[in-house]
């Protein structure tokens, strides 16, 4: 049972345009969501996160949107740059008071983003 | 470099052999996590330490797997009698508080032939 789903294995965009990566989850106990970027043969690098009490968090070119009722979040990258080309993982965690685990991240399968010059 | 360090970066072993990986967390981090990533999948939780205590183990961690964190510092992950299905990237992460603040190491790529 996959609790975090990234249904698009890959996405290709032109440099300067917007990249939108999507993620759906099924576990209503999740209360914190993160996006990681991963290059081949390296570990995941934290990009941006959002608490379930918010619906938007912005950091420079990266914005994460959370729609709790739809159990859906998305990562927007504007403008996209060739250096953004990597695999992006959506991850979720449950908080201490939510009944979910606060020691475990549940990851999606990832989306390979390719930004073409 | 004060990040999470994993050794070796790559390991090729024959089926049936034992392997051991090491993880050195960020020095002040008391929480340490092991994850495994297979091809086409996201990282999957294996186990979690708080200081030297192993507080949680995933069902993925079969009897052939053992993890330790003596003295709450570095950690080792041992796989006995390796199988081809063990081929994966083994990731270590550490944090001071919540897992949502964890930093990941570069991983150990295991290939079982």
Interface residues (C-beta under 8 A of the other chain):
Chain A: X4 X6 X32 X34 X36 X41 X42 X43 X44 X45 X46 X49 X89 X91 X93 X101 X102 X103 X104 X105 X106 X107 X108 X109 X110
Chain B: X4 X6 X9 X31 X33 X35 X40 X41 X42 X43 X44 X45 X48 X55 X56 X91 X93 X98 X99 X100 X102 X103 X104 X105 X106 X107 X109
